[in-house]
Amino acid sequence: MCMKPSDNKYDPDFVAELFDRCSSNYRVWSAISSFGFVWLWRRQCIALVDPSVQQIDTIVDLMAGTGEVWPHVLRRFDQLKTIKAIDISHRMHVEALERIHRDYAEMISHEEANVLTAELAPGQADLVVSTFGLKTFNAEQQAILAKQIARILKPGGHFALIEASDPTGWIFRPLYRFYLDRVLPNVERFILKGANDFSMIGDYTREFGDCSEMAQALREEGLQVEFRRHFFGCATSVSGCRPQA
C-alpha cells in the first residue's frame, strides 16, 4: 500500500498502521537505507548512560519497535533482569518476539500501548531508552511523553533517547534532504513493491527538527538533561537522570 505524508501523521492510529506495515522489513531496510548509521546511533545511545552506572535491573524501552537496541543494552548491562518493551504497533511486537529475540524472550515483557495514554507504573525503571521513535510525536505529544518518562523513572534513574534529525546549518544538508525526500522514496517503491512507508522519515524529520524541544520538556519535568548532536546533527540525543531528591 502506498502511503503519502499526511496531516494525520501524529495520530496514534496512523502511526500504529504505518509501523504494522513496516514491521517485516524494518530491521533490514532501516539499516540499508541509513547506510548502517542506525546501528551506530543505537550503540551511541546506550553509551550515553553515565559510565558510573553499573547495576541496572529494569529497562523500559519506549517505542521499542523490533528491539534493535536490546543487544547493545545487554552488552552494557550483563546483569540486567528485565526489559519492558512498549510499542503501539502489534506487528512490531510480533516480529521482535518471533523472529529476532527468542533466545532471551523470558526476560522481555511486551506491552502493546500508546505510551502517551498508557497507565505506566510509577518509579519502575532504572533506565528508560528510546531509539528512533520521538519523531512520530509533535511538540505537544513530546511534553506528555516527558511527563511519562519522569513518572516511570526511579529516583536516580537514567534515560537515553536518540532520533534521526534535520541537520540545519550543515553544509551538506541539501544532499541529505535530497536523499530523504527524493532518492529514498523512489528506491523504496522499487524494492518494496510500491511502498512509501519508510520514506515517511523525510516528512517526520523535517517537522521534528531535532531533540531540543524534547530536552526542554524533560527539563520542565525536573530531570537533568544533556543534548547532543551526532554526525553533524543527522541524529540528536537527550540523556540524563532523575535526581535522587
C-alpha positions in Angstrom: 0.0 0.0 0.0 1.4 3.4 -0.9 1.2 5.9 2.0 1.7 9.6 1.4 2.6 12.1 4.0 -0.5 13.1 5.9 -1.7 15.8 8.1 -2.7 12.9 10.5 0.9 11.6 10.7 0.9 12.2 14.5 -2.4 10.4 15.0 -1.7 7.3 17.1 -3.8 5.1 14.8 -1.9 6.4 11.7 1.4 5.6 13.4 0.3 2.1 14.5 -0.8 1.2 11.0 2.4 2.7 9.5 4.6 0.5 11.6 2.5 -2.5 11.3 3.1 -2.4 7.6 6.8 -1.7 8.0 7.4 -4.4 10.6 8.6 -7.3 8.5 11.1 -5.2 6.6 12.0 -2.7 9.4 15.2 -4.2 10.7 16.9 -4.8 7.3 15.6 -1.8 5.4 16.3 0.7 8.1 19.9 -0.5 8.3 20.3 -0.4 4.5 18.6 3.0 4.0 20.7 4.6 6.7 24.0 3.0 5.5 24.3 1.4 8.9 24.1 4.6 10.9 21.1 3.4 12.9 23.2 0.6 14.3 25.9 3.0 15.3 23.5 5.5 16.8 21.8 2.9 18.9 25.1 1.9 20.3 26.0 5.5 21.0 22.6 6.0 22.7 23.4 3.3 25.3 26.9 4.7 25.6 25.3 8.0 26.8 24.3 6.4 30.1 26.6 7.6 32.8 29.6 5.2 32.9 29.4 5.0 36.7 26.1 3.2 36.3 26.9 -0.5 36.6 23.8 -2.2 38.0 20.5 -1.9 36.1 17.6 -4.2 36.9 14.8 -2.9 34.8 14.9 -1.1 31.5 11.8 0.4 29.8 12.2 0.7 26.0 9.6 3.2 24.7 8.6 2.9 21.0 10.6 -0.3 21.2 9.9 -1.5 17.6 11.6 -4.8 17.0 14.1 -4.3 19.8 17.2 -3.5 17.8 18.7 -1.6 20.8 18.5 -4.6 23.1 21.7 -6.3 22.1 23.5 -3.1 22.9 21.7 -2.9 26.2 22.6 -6.5 27.1 26.3 -6.0 26.3 26.4 -2.9 28.5 24.4 -4.3 31.4 25.0 -8.1 31.5 23.2 -8.5 34.9 20.0 -6.9 33.6 16.9 -8.7 34.8 14.0 -7.2 32.8 13.4 -5.3 29.6 9.9 -3.9 29.3 9.1 -3.1 25.6 6.3 -0.7 24.9 5.1 0.0 21.4 1.8 0.9 19.7 2.4 -1.4 16.8 1.2 -5.0 17.3 3.3 -6.4 14.4 6.4 -4.8 15.8 6.0 -6.8 19.0 5.3 -10.0 17.0 8.4 -9.5 14.8 10.5 -8.8 17.9 9.3 -11.9 19.7 9.1 -14.5 16.9 12.0 -13.6 14.6 14.7 -11.7 16.5 14.9 -12.2 20.2 13.8 -15.7 21.0 17.0 -16.6 22.9 16.2 -14.2 25.7 12.5 -13.8 25.4 11.9 -14.8 29.0 13.4 -11.5 30.3 11.4 -9.3 27.9 7.8 -8.3 28.6 5.8 -6.7 25.8 3.0 -4.1 26.2 1.1 -3.0 23.1 0.1 0.5 24.1 0.1 4.2 23.2 2.8 5.4 25.6 1.1 8.8 25.8 -2.0 7.4 27.4 -0.8 4.1 28.9 -1.2 3.7 32.7 2.5 3.1 33.4 3.5 2.1 36.9 5.5 5.0 38.5 9.1 4.5 39.6 9.5 1.2 37.8 12.6 2.0 35.6 16.3 2.2 36.3 16.7 3.2 32.7 14.4 4.5 30.0 15.6 4.2 26.4 14.1 5.1 23.1 15.7 4.9 19.6 14.0 6.5 16.6 10.5 6.9 18.0 10.5 10.5 19.0 10.0 11.9 15.5 6.4 10.5 15.4 5.4 12.9 18.2 4.6 16.6 17.8 5.7 19.2 20.4 2.5 18.8 22.5 2.9 15.0 22.5 6.6 15.3 23.4 5.6 17.2 26.5 3.3 14.4 27.5 6.0 11.8 26.8 8.4 13.8 29.0 5.9 13.5 31.9 5.6 9.8 31.4 9.4 9.4 31.4 9.7 11.4 34.6 6.9 9.4 36.1 8.3 5.9 35.4 11.9 6.6 36.4 13.1 5.7 39.8 14.8 8.4 41.8 18.4 8.4 40.4 17.2 6.5 37.3 18.6 7.4 33.9 17.3 7.9 30.4 18.8 8.0 26.9 16.8 8.8 23.7 18.1 9.3 20.2 16.4 10.3 17.0 17.1 11.0 13.3 17.1 14.8 12.8 17.3 17.6 10.3 20.9 18.9 10.3 20.1 22.6 9.9 23.3 24.6 9.2 25.3 21.6 7.9 26.9 22.3 4.5 25.7 19.0 3.1 22.2 19.3 4.4 20.8 19.8 0.8 22.2 16.5 -0.2 20.9 14.8 3.0 17.4 16.3 2.3 17.5 15.2 -1.3 18.3 11.7 -0.3 15.5 11.5 2.3 12.9 13.4 0.2 13.6 12.2 -3.3 16.0 9.2 -3.5 14.7 7.1 -0.6 11.1 7.2 -1.7 11.9 6.1 -5.2 14.3 3.3 -4.1 11.7 2.1 -1.6 9.0 2.0 -4.2 11.2 -0.1 -6.5 12.5 -2.6 -3.9 9.4 -2.8 -1.7 6.8 -3.1 -4.5 5.4 0.4 -4.4 5.6 1.1 -0.6 6.2 4.6 0.7 6.3 3.9 4.4 10.0 4.1 5.4 10.4 7.3 3.3 8.0 9.0 5.8 11.2 9.6 7.7 11.8 12.6 5.4 8.5 14.2 6.3 8.9 13.3 10.0 12.5 14.6 10.4 11.6 17.9 8.6 8.8 18.5 11.1 10.7 17.2 14.1 13.9 19.2 13.6 16.0 17.8 16.5 15.7 16.7 20.1 15.9 20.3 21.5 12.1 20.5 22.3 12.2 17.1 23.9 15.2 18.3 26.0 13.3 21.3 27.2 10.2 19.3 28.0 12.3 16.9 30.1 13.9 19.8 32.0 10.5 21.1 32.8 9.7 17.8 34.5 12.7 18.3 36.8 15.1 15.9 35.0 18.8 16.6 34.4 19.3 16.7 30.7 22.1 16.8 28.2 21.5 17.4 24.5 24.0 16.1 21.9 24.4 16.1 18.1 25.6 13.1 16.2 27.2 13.1 12.8 26.8 16.8 12.1 23.2 16.8 13.5 21.8 14.0 11.3 20.8 12.5 14.7 20.4 14.2 18.0 20.0 12.8 21.5 18.9 13.6 25.0 20.2 11.8 28.1 20.3 12.3 31.8 18.7 11.3 35.0 16.0 11.9 37.6 17.6 13.5 40.7 17.6 11.4 43.9 15.6 14.1 45.7 
